[in-house]
Amino acid sequence: MAEELNLPAGSGEIADLQSSNNRQDASKKCSNVMGSDSGNAAIGAAHQRPVDKQPPSAKSSESEDAEQQLMSTVTAPYVTCALYKFVVLRNVEQLRQPLLQQMFDNQVYGTLLLAEEGINGTIAGTQMAIDKVLAWLAGQPGLDGIDTKKSLHRDVPFYRAKVKLKREIVTMGVEGIDPQQSAGTYIEPEHWNALISDPDVLVVDTRNDYEVQIGSFEEAVDPQTTNFRDFPAWVENNLHPQQHKKVAMFCTGGIRCEKATAYLKQRGFEDVYHLRGGILNYLDKVPEAQSLWRGECFVFDNRVALDHDLKRGSYDQCHACRMPITEAEKELSAYLEGRGCHHCVGTRDSQQQERTAERQKQVSLAKSRGEAHIGDEAERHTQRRRREKRAYKKAQTGAQKT
């Protein structure tokens, strides 16, 4: 699989992902805390175990850095860029088509969400193409200074270019939450260990249950939500301002925590903290020997999960239910490539099963041709085959006339 190299720290950007190489399964899973009385007791007792501190590795010389960057450009010509910004946008309808055209013109793939509260998404393309799209965005009112995280790799992990209009750029479903006005206190990755090692601090993973299952911080509370809309109800049933004086939250890239901490502040919690740049920033900045992260980090694209080096991890994905699965789980009788796994067996009706079976058939057919099966590239292949078919028929008709 493709080897990925992080952008140099001097670029000011945070590495976001991929590469591969099999590694052993993720280690400890975080503690689950649910229920009211017993759950709150467990929450109050949660604390971090200290780890041995080791000095970070010495930096390479300037010549070695330059050589490594050159090699990165040659072996990993594509950039994946996660971005977001909370800002009031009154013209999202007018922004959509020009932004999509910028992606088309520069052959940039991925999905961007626009809402009145801001912009969010992940895109991929060449370095020059990504820079052009970001420069165009920076020229739009309110969209300068967008938070971005980048990495270099060989493959583009998206099939299409999309710009969608949404009510929220990260859906919580609660009106009146404004991270620009009331978000929690940012904690830099370098100081995160000290904060979450404080026994008086409750650490909450704001991600979905299937994300938490493959990796989290030691002893972080898992709300066991299936989507972010469930988070407010979990807070109402399990957290109390008078009992939980200090709350620290984290998510993949930082955006969910912006809203989660703003929601807690609105509910009367005073000391609320969140990890700046999320898990991806932590993995980029904190040496593994000093890390309190355990397991892999789920990402919402074809890479599925990342290890501590921000390279593609050991998980694959069930293309029927989109759940992360291990190689061992693919050996189970419930697993049928492209059609289902132990997570979704027995949950899909006959029509759904027929659709996934047909999809897998098309995947296999495209693979035999050396083509993509979905996305813009697949559409180009389809158009090319149609042109070739029409040309062939025209030639056949001409031959018959002569």
C-alpha positions as CSV (number, residue, x, y, z in Angstrom):
1,M,0.0,0.0,0.0
2,A,1.0,3.6,-0.4
3,E,3.5,5.1,2.0
4,E,2.5,8.5,3.3
5,L,4.7,11.2,4.7
6,N,3.5,14.2,6.8
7,L,4.0,17.7,5.6
8,P,6.9,19.5,7.3
9,A,6.0,21.1,10.6
10,G,7.2,24.4,9.3
11,S,4.3,24.6,6.9
12,G,2.0,25.3,9.8
13,E,-0.4,22.6,8.8
14,I,-1.2,19.4,10.6
15,A,-0.8,16.0,9.0
16,D,-4.1,14.3,8.5
17,L,-3.6,10.7,7.3
18,Q,-2.8,7.7,5.2
19,S,-0.4,5.0,4.1
20,S,-0.3,1.5,5.1
21,N,1.4,-1.5,6.4
22,N,-0.2,-4.1,8.6
23,R,0.2,-3.5,12.3
24,Q,-1.1,-5.3,15.3
25,D,-4.7,-4.6,16.5
26,A,-5.4,-1.6,18.6
27,S,-4.8,-1.9,22.3
28,K,-6.9,-0.8,25.1
29,K,-10.4,0.5,24.6
30,C,-11.7,3.4,26.6
31,S,-14.0,2.8,29.6
32,N,-17.8,3.0,28.9
33,V,-19.9,5.0,31.3
34,M,-23.6,5.0,31.0
35,G,-26.6,5.3,33.3
36,S,-27.3,7.8,35.9
37,D,-26.2,6.8,39.4
38,S,-23.7,4.1,38.6
39,G,-22.6,6.0,35.5
40,N,-21.9,9.2,37.5
41,A,-20.0,7.3,40.1
42,A,-17.8,5.8,37.5
43,I,-17.3,9.1,35.8
44,G,-16.2,10.7,39.0
45,A,-13.6,8.0,39.5
46,A,-12.1,8.1,36.1
47,H,-8.5,9.3,35.9
48,Q,-5.4,8.8,33.7
49,R,-2.5,6.5,34.5
50,P,0.9,8.2,34.1
51,V,3.3,7.0,31.4
52,D,7.1,7.1,31.3
53,K,8.3,10.3,29.8
54,Q,11.0,10.1,27.1
55,P,12.7,12.9,25.2
56,P,11.5,13.5,21.6
57,S,13.7,12.3,18.8
58,A,16.3,14.8,17.6
59,K,15.4,16.6,14.4
60,S,17.1,15.7,11.1
61,S,19.6,18.1,9.6
62,E,18.5,20.7,7.1
63,S,19.9,18.6,4.2
64,E,18.1,15.5,5.4
65,D,14.9,17.4,5.7
66,A,15.2,18.8,2.2
67,E,15.9,15.3,0.8
68,Q,13.0,13.8,2.7
69,Q,10.6,16.5,1.4
70,L,11.8,15.9,-2.2
71,M,11.2,12.2,-1.8
72,S,7.8,12.9,-0.3
73,T,6.8,14.9,-3.4
74,V,8.0,12.2,-5.7
75,T,6.4,9.2,-3.9
76,A,3.3,11.0,-2.5
77,P,2.1,13.6,-5.0
78,Y,-1.4,14.1,-3.6
79,V,-2.5,16.2,-0.6
80,T,-5.4,15.5,1.6
81,C,-6.7,18.6,3.3
82,A,-9.3,18.7,6.1
83,L,-10.7,22.1,6.8
84,Y,-13.3,24.0,8.8
85,K,-14.3,27.4,10.1
86,F,-17.2,28.6,12.1
87,V,-18.2,31.9,10.6
88,V,-21.6,33.6,9.7
89,L,-22.2,33.0,5.9
90,R,-25.2,34.7,4.5
91,N,-24.5,33.8,0.9
92,V,-24.1,30.0,0.9
93,E,-26.3,29.5,-2.2
94,Q,-24.2,31.9,-4.2
95,L,-20.9,30.3,-2.9
96,R,-21.8,26.7,-3.8
97,Q,-21.5,26.7,-7.6
98,P,-18.3,28.8,-7.9
99,L,-16.7,26.7,-5.2
100,L,-17.6,23.5,-7.0
101,Q,-16.3,24.9,-10.2
102,Q,-13.0,25.6,-8.5
103,M,-12.8,22.0,-7.5
104,F,-13.6,20.8,-11.0
105,D,-11.2,23.2,-12.6
106,N,-8.3,22.1,-10.4
107,Q,-9.3,18.4,-10.3
108,V,-9.8,18.4,-6.6
109,Y,-12.0,15.7,-5.0
110,G,-13.8,15.4,-1.8
111,T,-16.9,17.0,-0.1
112,L,-17.3,20.5,1.4
113,L,-20.3,21.5,3.5
114,L,-21.6,25.1,3.5
115,A,-24.1,26.4,6.1
116,E,-24.9,29.7,7.6
117,E,-22.6,28.8,10.5
118,G,-19.5,28.2,8.3
119,I,-17.6,25.6,6.2
120,N,-16.4,22.1,6.8
121,G,-15.0,19.2,4.8
122,T,-12.1,17.3,3.4
123,I,-10.6,17.6,-0.1
124,A,-7.7,16.0,-2.0
125,G,-5.6,16.8,-5.1
126,T,-2.1,17.9,-6.0
127,Q,-0.4,20.5,-3.8
128,M,-0.9,23.2,-6.4
129,A,-4.6,22.4,-6.9
130,I,-5.3,22.4,-3.1
131,D,-3.4,25.7,-2.8
132,K,-5.5,27.2,-5.5
133,V,-8.8,26.2,-3.9
134,L,-7.7,27.4,-0.5
135,A,-6.5,30.7,-2.0
136,W,-9.9,31.1,-3.7
137,L,-11.7,30.4,-0.4
138,A,-9.4,32.9,1.4
139,G,-10.6,35.6,-1.0
140,Q,-14.2,35.1,-0.1
141,P,-15.7,37.3,2.7
142,G,-15.2,35.7,6.1
143,L,-13.3,32.6,4.8
144,D,-9.8,33.7,5.4
145,G,-7.9,31.9,8.2
146,I,-9.7,28.6,7.7
147,D,-8.3,25.8,10.0
148,T,-6.6,23.2,7.8
149,K,-4.8,19.9,8.3
150,K,-2.8,18.3,5.5
151,S,-0.8,15.2,4.6
152,L,0.9,13.8,1.5
153,H,0.1,10.4,0.0
154,R,-0.1,8.6,-3.3
155,D,-3.8,8.1,-3.7
156,V,-6.8,10.4,-3.7
157,P,-9.2,8.9,-1.1
158,F,-12.4,10.3,-2.7
159,Y,-14.3,9.5,-5.9
160,R,-16.1,12.7,-6.5
161,A,-16.2,16.5,-6.0
162,K,-19.2,17.7,-4.0
163,V,-20.3,21.0,-2.3
164,K,-23.4,20.5,-0.2
165,L,-25.7,23.1,1.5
166,K,-26.6,22.1,5.1
167,R,-28.3,23.6,8.1
168,E,-25.2,22.9,10.1
169,I,-21.6,22.0,9.2
170,V,-21.6,19.5,12.0
171,T,-25.0,18.3,13.0
172,M,-26.0,18.5,16.6
173,G,-29.6,19.5,16.1
174,V,-29.7,22.2,18.8
175,E,-30.6,25.7,17.9
176,G,-28.6,28.7,19.1
177,I,-25.2,27.0,19.7
178,D,-22.5,29.4,18.6
179,P,-18.9,28.2,19.0
180,Q,-17.6,31.7,18.1
181,Q,-19.2,33.1,21.2
182,S,-19.0,30.3,23.8
183,A,-16.6,27.4,23.0
184,G,-14.5,25.9,25.6
185,T,-10.8,26.6,26.4
186,Y,-8.4,25.3,23.8
187,I,-5.6,22.9,25.0
188,E,-2.6,22.4,22.9
189,P,-1.5,18.8,22.2
190,E,1.7,19.3,24.2
191,H,-0.4,20.1,27.3
192,W,-3.2,17.6,26.8
193,N,-1.6,14.7,28.8
194,A,-1.2,16.8,31.9
195,L,-4.8,17.9,31.7
196,I,-6.4,14.5,31.3
197,S,-4.1,13.0,33.9
198,D,-5.7,15.2,36.5
199,P,-8.1,13.0,38.5
200,D,-10.5,16.0,38.9
201,V,-11.0,16.2,35.1
202,L,-13.6,14.2,33.3
203,V,-12.5,13.2,29.8
204,V,-15.2,12.7,27.2
205,D,-14.9,11.3,23.7
206,T,-17.5,13.1,21.6
207,R,-17.3,10.8,18.6
208,N,-19.6,8.0,17.6
209,D,-19.5,4.5,19.2
210,Y,-18.0,2.8,16.1
211,E,-15.1,5.4,16.1
212,V,-14.4,4.9,19.8
213,Q,-14.3,1.1,19.5
214,I,-11.1,1.2,17.5
215,G,-9.2,3.8,19.5
216,S,-9.5,6.5,22.2
217,F,-7.5,8.1,25.0
218,E,-7.0,6.0,28.1
219,E,-10.0,5.8,30.4
220,A,-12.0,8.5,28.4
221,V,-15.7,8.2,28.8
222,D,-17.6,6.8,25.8
223,P,-21.1,8.2,25.5
224,Q,-22.0,5.3,23.1
225,T,-23.8,7.6,20.7
226,T,-24.5,6.5,17.1
227,N,-24.4,10.1,15.8
228,F,-23.7,13.5,17.0
229,R,-27.4,14.3,17.4
230,D,-27.4,11.9,20.3
231,F,-24.8,13.8,22.3
232,P,-27.1,16.5,23.9
233,A,-29.4,13.9,25.3
234,W,-26.4,12.0,26.8
235,V,-25.2,15.2,28.4
236,E,-28.6,15.8,29.9
237,N,-28.7,12.3,31.4
238,N,-25.2,11.9,32.6
239,L,-23.4,15.2,33.2
240,H,-24.2,17.8,35.9
241,P,-22.5,21.2,36.3
242,Q,-22.3,20.9,40.1
243,Q,-20.8,17.4,40.0
244,H,-18.5,17.6,37.0
245,K,-16.5,20.8,37.6
246,K,-13.9,20.2,34.9
247,V,-14.7,18.5,31.6
248,A,-12.2,17.9,28.8
249,M,-13.4,16.8,25.3
250,F,-11.9,15.6,22.1
251,C,-12.8,14.5,18.6
252,T,-11.1,13.7,15.3
253,G,-10.2,17.1,14.0
254,G,-11.6,19.6,16.5
255,I,-14.9,20.7,14.9
256,R,-17.3,18.5,16.9
257,C,-15.7,19.7,20.2
258,E,-16.2,23.3,19.2
259,K,-20.0,22.6,19.3
260,A,-19.9,20.2,22.2
261,T,-18.0,22.6,24.5
262,A,-20.2,25.5,23.4
263,Y,-23.2,23.3,24.3
264,L,-21.8,22.5,27.8
265,K,-21.0,26.2,28.4
266,Q,-24.7,27.0,27.5
267,R,-25.8,24.4,30.0
268,G,-23.9,26.0,32.9
269,F,-20.6,24.1,32.9
270,E,-17.8,26.5,33.7
271,D,-14.4,24.8,33.2
272,V,-14.7,23.1,29.8
273,Y,-11.7,22.3,27.7
274,H,-11.1,20.8,24.2
275,L,-8.1,19.5,22.4
276,R,-7.0,22.0,19.7
277,G,-6.9,20.3,16.3
278,G,-8.3,17.1,17.7
279,I,-6.8,13.6,17.7
280,L,-5.0,14.2,14.4
281,N,-3.2,17.2,15.8
282,Y,-2.3,15.2,19.0
283,L,-0.9,12.2,17.0
284,D,1.1,14.6,14.9
285,K,2.6,16.6,17.8
286,V,3.0,14.1,20.6
287,P,5.7,11.3,20.3
288,E,4.2,7.8,20.6
289,A,6.4,7.0,23.5
290,Q,4.7,9.8,25.5
291,S,1.3,9.3,24.1
292,L,-1.9,8.4,26.1
293,W,-3.7,7.5,22.8
294,R,-4.5,3.8,22.4
295,G,-5.6,2.2,19.2
296,E,-6.3,3.8,15.8
297,C,-8.2,6.9,14.7
298,F,-11.3,6.4,12.5
299,V,-11.5,8.8,9.5
300,F,-14.5,9.3,7.2
301,D,-13.0,8.3,3.8
302,N,-11.4,5.4,2.0
303,R,-8.5,5.3,4.5
304,V,-10.8,4.1,7.2
305,A,-8.3,4.5,10.1
306,L,-4.9,5.9,11.0
307,D,-2.2,4.7,13.3
308,H,-0.1,6.9,15.6
309,D,2.2,7.8,12.6
310,L,-0.8,9.1,10.7
311,K,-0.5,6.3,8.3
312,R,-3.3,4.0,7.1
313,G,-4.0,1.6,9.9
314,S,-5.1,-2.1,10.1
315,Y,-8.8,-1.7,9.5
316,D,-10.8,-2.2,6.3
317,Q,-14.5,-1.2,5.9
318,C,-17.7,-3.1,5.2
319,H,-19.1,-1.5,2.1
320,A,-22.6,-2.5,3.0
321,C,-22.8,-0.8,6.4
322,R,-19.6,1.3,6.4
323,M,-18.4,-0.1,9.7
324,P,-14.7,-0.6,10.3
325,I,-13.7,-4.3,10.3
326,T,-10.4,-6.2,11.0
327,E,-8.8,-8.8,8.7
328,A,-9.8,-11.4,11.3
329,E,-13.5,-10.3,11.1
330,K,-13.3,-10.7,7.3
331,E,-12.7,-14.4,7.9
332,L,-16.0,-14.8,9.7
333,S,-18.8,-16.6,7.9
334,A,-21.0,-13.4,8.2
335,Y,-18.6,-11.5,6.0
336,L,-19.4,-11.4,2.2
337,E,-17.2,-8.9,0.3
338,G,-19.1,-5.8,-0.5
339,R,-22.4,-7.3,0.7
340,G,-22.3,-7.5,4.5
341,C,-20.4,-8.3,7.7
342,H,-21.1,-9.4,11.3
343,H,-22.2,-5.8,12.1
344,C,-25.0,-5.7,9.6
345,V,-26.0,-9.4,9.1
346,G,-29.7,-9.8,9.5
347,T,-30.4,-6.1,9.5
348,R,-30.8,-5.6,5.8
349,D,-33.9,-6.4,3.8
350,S,-34.0,-8.2,0.4
351,Q,-33.9,-5.1,-1.7
352,Q,-30.8,-3.8,0.2
353,Q,-29.1,-7.1,-0.2
354,E,-29.9,-7.1,-4.0
355,R,-28.5,-3.6,-4.3
356,T,-25.2,-4.4,-2.5
357,A,-24.9,-7.6,-4.5
358,E,-25.2,-5.7,-7.8
359,R,-22.8,-3.0,-6.6
360,Q,-20.2,-5.7,-5.8
361,K,-20.7,-7.2,-9.2
362,Q,-20.0,-3.8,-10.8
363,V,-16.9,-3.3,-8.5
364,S,-15.5,-6.7,-9.6
365,L,-16.2,-5.9,-13.3
366,A,-14.5,-2.5,-13.1
367,K,-11.5,-4.0,-11.2
368,S,-11.1,-6.6,-14.0
369,R,-10.9,-3.6,-16.5
370,G,-8.5,-1.7,-14.3
371,E,-11.0,1.1,-13.8
372,A,-12.7,2.9,-11.0
373,H,-16.3,1.7,-10.3
374,I,-17.8,5.0,-9.0
375,G,-17.0,8.6,-9.0
376,D,-15.9,11.2,-11.6
377,E,-13.2,8.9,-12.9
378,A,-15.7,6.1,-13.4
379,E,-18.0,8.5,-15.3
380,R,-15.1,9.4,-17.6
381,H,-14.5,5.7,-18.3
382,T,-18.2,5.2,-19.0
383,Q,-18.3,8.2,-21.4
384,R,-15.1,6.9,-23.2
385,R,-16.7,3.5,-23.7
386,R,-19.8,5.0,-25.1
387,R,-17.8,7.1,-27.5
388,E,-15.9,4.0,-28.6
389,K,-19.1,2.1,-29.0
390,R,-20.7,4.8,-31.1
391,A,-17.5,5.0,-33.2
392,Y,-17.5,1.3,-33.7
393,K,-21.2,1.2,-34.8
394,K,-20.6,4.1,-37.1
395,A,-17.6,2.3,-38.7
396,Q,-19.7,-0.9,-39.0
397,T,-22.5,1.0,-40.7
398,G,-20.0,2.6,-43.1
399,A,-18.5,-0.7,-43.9
400,Q,-21.9,-2.2,-44.7
401,K,-22.8,0.6,-47.1
402,T,-19.6,0.1,-49.1
